[in-house]
Amino acid sequence: MPETATRGANQEAALKLELVRNSALAVELTGDQCAVLAELVSVRKLADGEVLVRQGASDNHLYVIVSGALAVARQVEADGQWVNLHLLGKDDLAGELGFMDGRPHYAALRATGPTQVLGLEREKLESLLEREPVIVYRVMRAIFRIVHVIVNRMAMQTSELTNYIFKVHGKY
């Protein structure tokens, strides 16, 4: 391999390691475990409006937003316009439920401005089960910790909306 190609590969590996270390997935991982996980991830750069995952598509990747933002969006069939349901920013996870169960996405994941994500394919993480089960366990704990926060946030928002609609507790 020519020297420039080797240097480029080394820079890419160093970038992936740094991005993994700074991600929510690595909260419980050691430096060596981060290095193992970094070998499995891909880095993807998205332009404004670029769709990472289409609505209705199955995707076996978990995405960590490194920079920029992703809209959880649905495209209106009548006119093709996008309706943003939620905005995910730096350090948020995207696609975690599809990563876990392989079901089709209810909505698309679409970049809002230049965005960079780490992608982890389910099969690649599963490939560590025999030789590095602790990494798999700790990554799964991180995913479930984040999903738990999302579910709690949704419950609080539902409660606030219910209070607003029904004017419960005299808050509105």
C-alpha positions in Angstrom: 0.0 0.0 0.0 1.5 3.4 -0.9 2.5 5.7 1.9 -0.3 8.3 1.3 -2.9 5.5 1.3 -1.5 4.2 4.6 -1.5 7.7 6.1 -5.1 8.2 5.0 -6.2 4.9 6.5 -4.4 5.7 9.7 -6.1 9.1 9.9 -9.5 7.6 9.2 -8.9 5.0 12.0 -7.8 7.7 14.4 -10.9 9.8 13.5 -13.2 6.8 14.1 -11.6 6.1 17.4 -11.9 9.7 18.6 -15.6 9.8 17.5 -16.4 6.5 19.2 -14.7 7.6 22.4 -16.7 10.8 22.5 -20.0 9.1 21.7 -22.8 8.0 24.1 -22.0 4.4 23.1 -18.6 4.5 24.8 -19.8 5.7 28.3 -18.8 2.3 29.9 -16.1 1.3 27.5 -12.3 1.2 28.2 -9.9 2.7 25.7 -9.1 -0.7 24.2 -12.8 -1.5 23.9 -13.4 1.8 22.1 -10.6 0.8 19.7 -12.4 -2.6 19.0 -15.7 -0.8 18.4 -14.1 1.9 16.2 -13.1 -0.9 13.8 -16.7 -1.7 13.3 -18.2 1.7 12.7 -18.5 3.8 9.5 -18.5 7.5 9.2 -21.0 9.1 6.9 -21.3 12.8 5.8 -24.7 14.0 4.7 -25.5 17.1 2.7 -28.5 19.3 3.7 -31.7 17.5 2.8 -30.0 14.1 2.2 -32.0 11.1 3.4 -30.1 8.7 5.6 -33.0 6.2 6.0 -36.2 6.4 4.0 -39.6 6.0 5.6 -40.8 2.5 5.3 -37.3 1.1 4.8 -35.8 -1.4 7.1 -32.3 -0.6 8.3 -30.0 -2.6 10.5 -27.8 0.4 11.5 -27.6 2.5 14.7 -26.5 6.0 14.0 -24.8 8.4 16.4 -25.0 12.1 15.3 -21.5 13.5 15.5 -22.3 16.9 14.1 -25.3 18.6 12.5 -28.8 17.4 12.9 -31.2 14.8 11.6 -34.9 15.4 11.2 -37.3 12.5 11.9 -39.6 13.4 9.0 -42.4 12.1 6.9 -43.0 13.0 3.3 -46.6 14.0 2.5 -47.8 11.9 -0.4 -50.0 14.6 -1.9 -47.3 17.2 -2.5 -44.0 15.6 -1.6 -43.3 18.2 1.2 -41.5 17.1 4.3 -43.1 17.3 7.8 -40.5 17.2 10.6 -41.8 15.3 13.6 -38.6 15.6 15.7 -35.1 17.0 15.4 -32.2 15.0 16.6 -28.9 16.7 17.3 -25.3 16.1 18.3 -24.8 13.0 20.4 -28.4 11.7 19.8 -29.0 8.2 18.5 -31.1 7.5 15.5 -32.5 4.3 14.2 -32.0 2.5 17.5 -35.4 0.6 17.3 -34.8 -0.6 13.7 -31.3 -1.6 14.8 -32.8 -3.7 17.5 -35.7 -5.3 15.7 -35.3 -4.7 12.0 -38.8 -3.3 11.5 -39.4 -0.6 8.9 -39.0 3.0 9.9 -42.2 5.0 10.4 -40.4 8.1 9.3 -37.3 9.1 7.4 -34.1 10.3 8.8 -33.1 13.4 6.9 -30.1 15.8 7.3 -30.9 19.4 8.2 -27.7 21.1 7.1 -24.4 19.4 6.8 -24.4 16.4 9.1 -22.0 13.6 10.1 -23.0 10.3 11.7 -21.3 7.2 13.0 -23.0 4.0 11.7 -22.9 0.7 13.5 -24.4 -2.3 11.7 -26.2 -4.8 14.0 -24.4 -7.8 12.5 -21.0 -6.2 13.1 -21.9 -5.7 16.8 -23.2 -9.2 17.0 -19.9 -10.5 15.5 -18.3 -9.5 18.9 -20.6 -11.8 20.9 -18.1 -14.7 21.1 -14.8 -12.8 21.5 -15.9 -9.5 23.2 -19.2 -10.1 24.9 -18.5 -7.3 27.5 -18.4 -4.7 24.7 -21.7 -5.9 23.3 -23.2 -5.8 26.7 -22.0 -2.3 27.5 -23.0 -0.9 24.1 -26.5 -2.4 24.6 -26.7 -0.9 28.0 -25.9 2.5 26.5 -28.6 2.1 23.9 -31.2 1.1 26.4 -30.1 4.0 28.7 -30.7 6.4 25.9 -34.0 4.8 24.9 -35.1 5.1 28.5 -34.4 8.8 28.4 -36.4 9.2 25.2 -39.4 7.3 26.6 -39.3 9.4 29.8 -39.2 12.6 27.7 -42.1 11.4 25.6 -44.1 10.6 28.7 -43.5 14.1 30.1 -44.5 15.7 26.8 -47.7 13.6 26.7 -48.5 14.6 30.2 -47.9 18.3 29.5 -50.0 18.1 26.3 -52.8 16.3 28.2 -52.7 19.0 30.9 -52.9 21.7 28.2 -55.8 20.2 26.3 -57.9 19.4 29.3 -56.7 22.3 31.4 -55.8 19.9 34.3 -54.1 21.1 37.5 -54.8 24.8 36.7 -51.5 25.2 34.8 -53.1 26.7 31.7 
